[in-house]
Amino acid sequence: MSDGILAPGAGRRLLLRIARDAAVERSRFAGAAAALATMAGAQLLLTWLVKEWLEGPLTGGSLLPVRALLLKATGATLLLAMAVVLARYLAASVNQRLLERLRDRAARKILASRALAVRGRPAGELASRVFSDASSLSGFVEVLLKRLVGDGLDALGSIAVAFLVEWRLALAAVILAPLLGLLLGRLGRVVRRKGSLAQRELGELHSVFAEQVSGLTTIQGYDAAGREAERFAATNASYRRSVLAAELWSAAVLASVFLVTGIGFLGAIGWGSRLALARELTPAGLLAFCLFAARAVEPLRRLADVHAMLQRTLSAAARVYEVIDFGFLERQGGTPLPRPVRGSLALEGVRFRHEPARPLLEGVDLRVEPGETVAVVAASGGGKSTLAALLAGFLSPDAGRVGLDGVDLREADLRDLRHAVRVVEQEPFLFRGTLAENVLFGRPEASRGEVVEALGLCGLESLVAAIPGGIDGSLLEAGRNLSGGQKQRIALARAVLTDPPVLVLDEATSALDSETEGRLLDDLGPWLAHRTVIVMAHRLSTVARYPRVIVLVEGRVAGDGSASRLLDTCPPFRALFAGQVEPVANAAT
């Protein structure tokens, strides 16, 4: 994703796209425009009535003309009041409905995208795009309705009436309009660029803060709070400077309008004064012209700010639409998996690389029979998590094939695959909510009894008893009130509840001590026996529980057999578990 700075010509295309999205609310839009037109007309009528009053109803010796003017003015005022309420409400309705749809579309696109692709973006920056940048689009509705329609009609109407009153003065007042257009065009490009930089800095500020909140324990543990506060302050100051730069150039746009319109207006008044002295224009006529010319100046000045507002809106819109257009979508449809899924896994010549020069998996051939449990070991960064992601369909191999019950996972129906293969990660994610809601996440229709059973199977009876409210007790965001081992077991209970044919445990019990892990795996043994299980582990005591162990070295299968045999025949395996050989004797017996 880019930083929102638009290429030449992109602004017009983006503006049309926003307009198409807003057009869904065309009836409300039309109603708001009509109300704004009514407001402009009512205000012009009130000014025209002042002109009529200046031209003589008080000179006839009767109050009837004055009463008629007051009656008309009262009607115009009531009409103006009703139009204000209607215009404000309908404009807000169009605005909020547009923002709601854009936020929904952005969130749906992220949720439908490949998880690993989304993980490559800072969470704070994505949140900034979906919320802060989307909210900035509210300026579009304000620009289009309140400014272009409301102020535009007000200014045009006032100028038109000024021409009717005295066309020579009106022409003198608008003669500098081409110069104003040229200035706005040049300054607007600078405003857009400065606004884009400000939006990018805001996204960076969100990312820094989100990262610091997530890593607060690490920051404090390394006595780095001061350094991190300085980093946030530096990012915050950079954002402040970029915002002020954008505001300065926006002010330059407004100043140019003040200058040009002021010169035109003052020139017209000077010429009008000469005409009045020469008796070519009555004082009342000059005053009437000044009234309408002055009425045109204020909406024109507000319209000048439209250009700056529009540039800021387009910069924010570019960042929002980049999320909506995010191209790393999970595929739809595909080959259905057999029913029921047996759990036969086959990797044939699988190669995968994040970087061309650094293969994570290279020519991996592996078969796992239905109901078989296989442990996979490798050095840190040796491809265990990559293998887990391939088995779950989160990644696709660069070459070769990953199959489940004979179906290539690249072609498998993803809904079938997601129900067939569950991955429990080393760092599980828990949602803010109750313990039961977190376990039910994978199968919302499950009963309370099934939730309690899954929690018990994962050794969480003591946690249920300790949390106020039991399974209905609340967990903090990301499980911040739980230990690492408790979070891992809750994630395991979530997977157990869904009863998957294939279970991949990616260091899923690494936060537990060896003894607790052993008890947990003993309790899960009967349940695991009825499904295909792939266990990514780093402890020899864990690996030794299983009859088959796969050793990955530099992306290749370097060993396949029992732990005891591999200790004798596979030097890389023996090197991985140096210092753990003695405990394995007890674990294996």
C-alpha positions, 0 to 999 in steps of 0.5 A, spaced: 500 500 500 502 507 498 502 513 503 496 516 499 499 521 495 496 521 488 498 520 481 497 526 476 489 524 474 488 520 479 484 525 483 479 526 478 478 518 478 478 518 485 473 523 486 468 520 481 469 513 485 467 517 491 461 520 487 458 513 485 459 511 492 455 517 495 450 516 489 447 510 493 443 515 497 441 519 491 434 521 494 437 524 500 442 527 496 437 530 492 433 532 498 439 536 501 440 539 495 433 542 494 433 544 502 440 548 501 437 551 494 431 553 498 436 556 504 440 560 498 433 562 495 430 565 502 436 569 504 437 572 497 429 574 498 431 577 504 436 581 501 432 583 495 426 585 500 432 590 504 433 593 497 426 594 496 425 597 503 431 602 501 428 604 494 422 607 498 416 604 501 417 609 507 416 615 502 409 614 501 406 616 508 403 609 508 405 603 512 401 598 508 408 597 503 412 596 509 407 591 512 407 587 506 415 587 506 415 585 513 410 579 511 414 577 506 420 577 510 417 573 515 415 568 510 422 567 508 425 567 515 420 561 516 422 557 510 429 559 511 429 555 518 425 549 516 430 548 510 436 549 515 433 543 519 432 539 513 439 540 509 443 539 516 439 532 517 439 530 510 447 532 509 449 528 515 444 522 513 448 522 507 455 523 510 454 517 515 451 512 511 457 513 506 462 512 512 458 506 514 458 503 507 466 504 506 468 502 513 464 495 512 467 494 505 474 495 508 473 491 514 470 485 510 475 486 505 481 485 510 477 479 513 476 476 507 484 477 505 489 472 506 491 472 513 499 472 512 498 478 507 494 482 512 499 480 518 504 484 513 501 491 515 501 494 521 495 493 525 495 501 527 496 503 520 490 499 518 486 501 523 488 508 521 485 507 514 479 504 516 477 509 521 481 516 521 481 516 514 474 514 512 472 519 517 476 524 513 471 522 507 466 526 511 469 532 508 466 530 501 459 530 503 460 537 506 464 539 500 459 537 495 453 539 499 454 545 503 459 548 499 458 546 492 451 546 492 449 551 498 454 556 497 455 555 490 447 557 489 448 563 494 454 566 490 451 565 483 444 568 485 448 574 489 452 575 483 446 574 478 442 579 482 448 584 482 448 584 475 441 585 475 442 591 479 448 594 476 451 590 471 457 594 470 459 594 477 458 586 477 463 585 471 468 589 474 468 585 481 468 579 477 474 581 472 479 577 476 476 571 477 481 567 471 487 569 476 483 566 482 482 560 478 489 559 476 492 561 483 487 555 486 489 550 481 497 551 483 496 551 490 491 546 490 496 541 488 501 543 494 495 542 499 493 535 496 501 533 497 501 536 504 495 533 506 497 526 504 503 526 508 499 528 514 495 522 513 501 518 512 504 521 519 497 519 522 498 512 520 505 511 523 503 515 529 497 509 530 502 504 529 507 506 534 502 507 539 499 500 538 505 497 538 507 500 544 501 498 548 502 491 545 509 490 547 508 494 554 511 488 558 517 488 554 518 495 554 518 496 561 522 489 562 528 492 558 527 499 562 526 502 555 519 506 557 523 513 556 526 511 549 519 509 547 516 515 550 521 519 546 520 515 539 512 516 540 514 524 542 518 524 535 513 521 531 507 525 534 511 532 533 512 529 526 505 529 525 504 536 528 509 539 523 505 535 517 499 538 519 501 545 520 504 545 513 498 542 510 494 548 514 499 553 512 498 552 505 490 551 506 490 558 509 494 560 503 489 558 498 484 562 503 488 568 503 488 568 495 481 568 495 480 574 500 486 578 496 483 577 489 475 578 491 477 584 496 481 587 490 475 586 485 469 588 490 473 595 492 474 596 485 467 596 484 465 600 490 470 605 487 467 605 480 460 605 483 462 611 487 464 615 481 458 613 478 454 616 484 457 622 484 456 623 476 449 622 478 449 615 473 447 611 479 443 613 485 445 612 492 440 607 493 442 603 487 449 603 489 447 600 496 443 595 493 449 593 489 454 593 495 449 588 499 448 583 493 456 583 492 457 583 499 453 577 500 457 573 494 463 575 497 462 570 503 460 564 500 465 565 495 471 565 500 468 559 503 468 556 496 475 557 496 476 553 502 473 547 498 479 546 494 483 545 500 478 540 503 477 536 497 485 535 496 485 533 504 479 528 502 482 525 496 488 524 500 484 520 505 480 517 500 486 514 496 488 510 503 481 507 504 480 505 497 487 501 497 484 497 503 477 496 499 482 494 493 486 490 497 488 484 492 490 478 497 483 475 497 482 468 499 479 464 493 472 463 493 469 456 491 473 450 489 473 443 489 469 440 495 473 435 500 470 428 501 465 427 506 467 425 511 474 428 511 479 422 513 485 426 514 490 423 509 495 428 508 500 428 502 506 433 501 509 432 494 516 436 492 513 442 496 518 448 495 516 455 499 520 461 499 519 468 502 525 470 499 528 467 493 535 466 496 532 463 502 528 457 501 524 455 508 522 448 505 525 445 499 523 439 495 519 436 502 515 429 501 511 427 506 505 422 507 501 422 513 495 417 514 488 418 517 489 418 524 496 418 525 500 423 529 506 426 527 511 430 530 515 435 526 522 438 529 526 443 526 531 449 528 528 456 530 526 459 523 527 452 520 520 452 517 515 449 522 510 454 522 511 455 514 509 447 514 503 449 519 500 455 514 501 450 508 497 445 511 492 449 513 491 453 506 494 460 509 500 459 504 500 455 497 507 452 495 511 455 490 512 448 487 509 441 488 503 439 492 499 439 498 494 434 498 488 432 503 484 426 502 487 427 494 485 434 493 490 439 492 489 444 497 490 450 492 484 447 489 480 445 495 473 449 497 476 454 503 470 453 507 471 445 507 478 446 508 477 451 514 472 446 517 477 440 516 484 443 519 485 447 525 491 450 527 493 452 534 498 457 534 504 458 539 501 465 540 493 464 540 489 470 539 483 471 545 477 476 544 475 481 549 469 477 552 467 471 556 471 465 557 465 461 554 465 466 548 472 465 546 471 457 546 465 458 542 468 462 537 469 456 532 462 453 533 457 458 536 452 453 536 455 448 541 452 447 548 454 450 555 456 442 557 460 441 551 464 448 552 465 445 559 467 438 557 472 442 552 475 446 557 476 440 562 479 436 557 484 441 556 485 442 564 482 448 565 477 446 571 482 451 576 481 457 571 474 456 570 473 456 578 478 462 579 474 466 574 469 470 577 463 468 573 466 461 571 465 460 564 461 467 563 467 470 566 470 476 562 477 476 559 481 482 557 483 484 550 488 479 548 487 475 554 491 480 558 489 477 565 491 470 563 498 466 563 501 464 557 499 457 558 492 458 560 491 462 553 494 456 549 489 451 553 483 456 551 485 456 544 486 448 544 479 448 547 476 452 542 479 447 537 477 441 541 470 444 541 470 444 533 472 436 533 476 437 526 479 431 522 486 434 522 489 438 528 496 442 527 499 444 533 504 449 532 508 449 539 501 450 542 503 448 549 510 451 549 508 456 554 507 450 559 512 446 563 514 439 561 510 436 567 503 440 565 504 439 558 505 431 559 499 431 563 495 435 558 497 431 552 495 424 556 488 427 558 488 429 550 490 422 548 484 418 547 481 425 543 487 425 539 487 418 537 481 419 532 484 424 528 490 426 524 495 430 528 501 434 526 505 437 532 510 442 532 515 441 538 521 444 541 522 439 547 524 432 546 520 430 552 514 432 547 517 429 541 518 422 544 511 421 546 509 420 538 511 414 534 513 418 528 518 424 528 520 428 522 526 432 522 527 438 518 534 441 516 534 447 511 528 446 508 528 438 507 526 432 511 533 430 514 530 424 518 523 420 519 522 415 525 521 414 532 525 419 537 530 414 540 532 411 533 533 418 530 537 420 536 542 414 534 541 415 526 540 423 525 546 427 527 541 434 526 536 431 531 541 429 536 544 436 535 537 439 536 536 436 543 543 436 546 542 436 553 535 433 553 537 426 551 537 424 559 530 426 560 527 422 553 529 416 556 524 416 562 519 419 557 520 414 552 519 408 557 
